Amino acid sequence: MTSGHVKRAFKYRFYPTDAQAAELSRTFGCVRKVYNLALAARTAAWALRQERVNYNATSAMLTVWKKTEELAYLSEVSSVPLQQALRHLQGAFANFWARRAKYPTFKSRKKSRKSAEYTTSGFRYRDGGLTLAKMAEPLDIVWSRPLPEGASPSTVTVSQDSAGRWFVSLLCDDRPTMPAAVNHAVGIDAGITSLVTLSTGEKITNPKHERKDRERLARAQRDLARKTEGDGTNRAKARLKVGKVHARIADRRRDFLHKLTTRLVRENQVVVIEDLTVRNMLRNRRLSRAIADASWTELRSMLEYKADWYGREVITVDRWFPSSKLCSACGTLRGRMPLNVREWTCDCGTTHDRDVNAAKNILAAGLAVAACGDGVRPQRSTPGRRSSVKQEVVPAPRTHGVSQPRG
């Protein structure tokens, strides 16, 4: 049994020749320049209360820019990534007008991601070889896994990370094989000491990748701080060293999350999670570093798109649902419960592990939503009634308070 077609990106590492690296670096710079010029033009028009500048207008501007002496170098690279940069800006403004994102910001040479996107007119994929526009030779790609049989990439994105590594991502139509249907459902309570606690009672320990490499990262950052702007090559080497440590942390974290989310989606037909506002939680100075390292947002994103691929269902429970204070056995709602209380006993005689109890309540609330569209208002004073509504940060040991509202 298979699901419908979905768009999947297959990412590979590649090793460019010196000529290819130089061409791609020029392309990255031109993409950034075109994006910033178009953003400046659209911002100026908006400030002057003129008619909104759309993609077609900026595309016409690009033609004019290429003819000027100052920007003639834009003609030296493929026009496809430049047009794609304008489309990305159009998408950013669409998200802004729809209030899904903030106003677009200018790309920085040092901080912004180095990438360029090619559509079918900007590359040739033939016999397992990928050749980009303006290049004579195909890229030396490490094919760590095969593309779907008969797949033809619709877009190709080339990028370079902070560690100096080159990657190519090919977007293809795929028809993923669905795992066998199961009758299992699981509730997930996110935390810091335990990355997730399942309603089954299982706790997944947080590997804390950033903490394990914190000393190495601090040493690399101190070395970079000692380099001045005039150090040139030495400063570039120090910055690359910092980037490699960050890349090591991110790679290990992503690998762990992929394995965890794939397991959860394969073993359960329904996954119920909390709708946490991670951005607000990061304002807590005592826990922000640990919360960022836990990467709850990426965990949720992986669960959602993998569930979509494999025909599973992800249900979110409102952040104000008092899952930790609600007895999963009798439904009694306790009063104030400090975050340092990890176990508690209900009046009915049931002793709860705080996290396991929360996961059980999250599962019950999510199933109630799926069954009858339960309400989303916080439960105030009616014991036994479970509404689908949470927000709570689970602290590291010896932490006794946070600035977030308690569930």
C-alpha positions, 0 to 999 in steps of 0.5 A, spaced: 500 500 500 502 506 498 500 513 499 500 519 493 505 523 490 509 527 494 515 532 493 521 530 497 528 533 497 534 528 497 540 532 499 547 530 497 554 532 499 558 534 493 566 536 492 566 542 486 572 543 482 576 550 483 572 552 477 565 550 479 567 553 486 568 559 484 562 559 479 558 558 485 561 563 489 559 568 484 552 566 483 551 566 491 553 573 491 549 575 485 543 572 488 544 576 494 545 582 491 539 581 486 534 579 492 537 586 496 536 590 490 529 588 489 527 588 496 530 595 497 525 597 491 519 594 494 521 597 500 522 604 497 515 604 493 511 602 500 514 607 503 512 612 498 505 609 498 506 607 491 503 601 487 506 595 490 512 592 486 510 585 484 515 579 481 514 582 474 516 589 476 522 586 479 524 581 473 523 587 469 528 591 473 533 585 473 533 586 466 535 593 466 540 592 472 544 587 468 545 593 462 548 598 467 556 598 468 555 597 475 551 591 475 554 588 469 557 582 472 550 579 474 550 577 466 556 573 468 552 567 472 546 563 470 539 568 470 535 562 473 538 563 480 537 570 480 529 569 477 528 564 483 531 569 488 525 574 486 520 569 486 523 567 493 522 575 495 515 574 492 513 569 497 516 572 503 512 578 501 506 574 500 507 571 507 508 578 510 501 580 507 498 574 510 501 575 517 504 569 517 511 572 517 515 578 519 517 583 514 523 581 509 530 583 511 536 584 507 541 578 506 548 579 509 554 577 506 557 574 512 550 571 516 545 569 510 545 562 508 549 561 501 545 558 496 542 558 489 536 554 486 536 552 479 529 550 475 529 545 470 532 550 465 538 551 469 541 544 469 541 537 466 540 531 469 542 525 465 545 518 467 546 519 474 550 526 472 548 533 474 550 539 470 549 546 472 548 552 467 555 555 466 559 549 467 562 544 463 563 538 467 557 535 472 558 535 479 562 530 483 556 528 488 556 522 493 550 519 492 549 516 499 542 513 497 539 513 490 533 517 487 526 514 486 526 510 480 525 514 474 525 520 478 527 527 475 528 533 479 524 539 478 529 544 482 536 543 484 538 547 490 546 548 491 548 550 498 555 551 502 554 551 510 558 555 515 563 549 515 565 550 508 561 543 506 558 543 499 551 540 498 546 539 493 538 538 494 534 535 488 526 536 489 523 530 486 516 527 486 516 520 490 511 515 492 513 513 499 511 506 501 506 506 507 508 502 513 502 497 515 496 500 519 496 500 526 491 501 532 496 505 536 496 512 539 501 515 543 501 522 547 508 526 547 510 531 553 516 535 551 522 536 556 529 538 557 532 532 561 527 527 557 527 530 550 520 526 550 516 522 555 511 518 552 504 516 554 506 509 554 511 511 560 517 511 556 522 516 557 527 518 551 533 521 554 535 528 551 542 527 548 544 534 549 549 535 543 550 542 544 552 541 552 557 535 550 561 540 545 560 546 549 567 546 551 570 545 544 565 551 541 567 556 547 575 554 545 574 555 537 570 562 539 575 564 543 580 563 538 576 567 533 575 573 538 582 574 538 583 575 531 582 582 528 579 584 522 585 585 519 588 578 520 585 575 513 586 568 512 587 567 519 580 570 521 577 566 516 580 559 518 578 561 525 571 562 523 571 556 519 573 552 525 567 555 529 562 553 523 565 546 523 563 545 531 556 548 530 555 543 524 557 537 528 552 539 533 547 540 528 548 534 524 548 529 530 542 533 533 538 532 526 540 525 526 537 523 532 531 527 531 530 523 524 531 516 527 526 518 533 520 521 529 521 516 524 520 510 529 514 514 532 510 515 526 512 508 524 509 505 530 503 509 531 497 511 527 496 517 531 501 522 535 499 527 540 503 533 541 503 539 545 502 546 541 508 549 545 510 557 543 518 555 543 519 563 541 516 565 547 520 560 551 527 562 549 526 569 552 527 565 559 534 566 560 535 560 565 533 555 560 533 558 553 540 554 551 537 548 553 530 549 550 534 551 543 538 545 544 532 540 545 530 543 538 522 542 539 520 546 533 524 541 528 521 535 532 514 537 531 516 539 524 519 532 522 513 529 525 508 533 521 511 532 514 513 524 516 505 523 518 503 526 511 508 522 507 506 515 511 498 516 512 499 518 519 495 523 523 498 528 528 494 532 533 496 538 537 493 540 544 493 547 546 498 550 550 494 552 556 491 545 557 493 543 564 496 536 563 501 536 569 496 538 574 490 533 571 490 526 574 490 521 569 486 516 573 480 520 576 480 527 572 481 531 578 485 538 577 490 540 582 492 547 584 499 550 584 504 545 582 511 548 582 516 545 577 521 542 581 515 537 583 516 531 579 512 526 582 505 527 586 499 523 589 492 524 587 487 524 592 484 518 589 491 515 591 494 514 585 502 516 584 504 520 578 510 521 575 509 528 572 511 527 565 508 520 564 502 523 567 502 529 562 503 525 556 497 520 558 493 527 559 495 529 552 493 523 549 486 523 552 485 530 550 488 529 543 483 523 542 477 527 544 479 532 539 479 527 534 473 523 536 468 529 537 471 536 536 472 537 544 473 544 546 479 548 546 478 553 553 482 551 559 479 547 564 478 551 570 474 548 576 470 542 573 474 536 575 473 530 571 472 534 564 478 534 559 478 540 554 483 540 549 487 545 551 497 546 555 503 550 556 509 548 560 517 548 560 520 542 564 526 544 567 533 541 568 534 539 575 535 544 580 531 549 576 525 551 580 522 557 576 521 559 569 517 565 566 512 561 562 505 560 565 504 554 568 500 549 566 
